[in-house]
Amino acid sequence: MAITQFIGASGAGLSRTLEQLYRSTPGAVMLTADPRAHITYLRATVAEELVFGLEQRGITVEKMRVELDSMARALDLEGLLDRSPTELSGGQTRRLAIGTVAILGTPTMLLDEPFAGLDSASRELLCQLLRDYDGDVVVAGHRDYLRGVPTTFLGEPQVLELPAYVNRQPGYREFRGIIGHRGQDKRRWWQFREPAPQFSIGPRDFAVPVGGVLWMQGANGAGKSTLLRAMADEPGVSLMLQNPHDQVIDATVADMVPGSSDNTHPLDLSQKDLRLVQCDSALSTQPQVLLADEPDVGLDVIGRSQLHQKFADYLGHGGALVLSCHDEQFVQEVRSYATVESVDISEQ
């Protein structure tokens, strides 16, 4: 039993390598880069989703309970088991997706970008889960989170290029009394059962430096995305959602980004290119404040360099950026060219 990993740039063949291994390895299971693809949303609770695969394989209820308890502990899902899968944060959704694959206990498990969007505690839990897994594990990604395991690098090495420093400007863009909600607080006419309790956070006040960055911190599930969505209702604000696919409503990149002549469908782009198009689309409205929810997810080194340049250009023209990000390295990169203030929403 062993862990191996593939590291490379976007377009180097990471996903293709995993897919080839999946097709050539009997009994293998694979986690794709999109965690929501592994959740049926046909079950009312996280617990039911977690054991869905075992149920389909005819595993006894007693055995499913044992496996459920074990996997919930391993991925810190115990406090979420009774919650609706639709009410999870991005990081919680990824942990659930990993659990639905790992709980099957197959001889080979393949994972595409499993660490994306996870906070540091969740990354440590995942590392331990993979090391304890009773089978072969293959991980593909843009970063090396699994130290000390055999690693194959695909493609040519990339060099990170960061923008020149941007001096912040006087003043702040202020948000007062922001209240965020996730889920439903009452049964709709077409629902047969009462929805799970609604998650609410706030009221919260935020001050975003003009020409600078406010780093919104907090563990997976703390309510960062919920607050960002509420802040997006304010005038002069544009939002980059955590999953750029959720903002694709146009048939071409040209429709999504004014001034572009690219007739490619946005969903045909790589993760990196779609993230960059998402940023261009959000900035096309010339917002006073840009909200970026985990914008580093799906980016390789070149993609990070390009996104940093877009952020720096925006800040240099008097923009204000709110950044929700679990990747401390990405934030350190931002600090190299911009003033970064921080707020931990779990401490308020």
Salt bridges, closest charged atoms under 4 A:
ASP34 OD1 - ARG36 NE 3.95
GLU55 OE1 - ARG43 NH2 3.16
GLU67 OE2 - LYS63 NZ 2.86
GLU113 OE2 - HIS142 NE2 3.26
ASP144 OD2 - ARG147 NH1 3.37
GLU174 OE1 - ARG176 NH2 2.76
GLU194 OE2 - ARG187 NE 3.52
ASP205 OD2 - ARG176 NH1 3.62
ASP246 OD1 - ARG36 NH2 2.90
ASP273 OD1 - LYS272 NZ 3.96
ASP280 OD1 - LYS310 NZ 2.79
GLU294 OE2 - HIS326 NE2 3.28
ASP327 OD2 - ARG143 NH1 2.56
ASP327 OD2 - ARG304 NH1 3.24
GLU328 OE1 - ARG123 NH2 3.00
GLU333 OE2 - ARG304 NH2 3.22
GLU333 OE1 - HIS308 NE2 2.77
GLU341 OE2 - ARG168 NH1 3.68
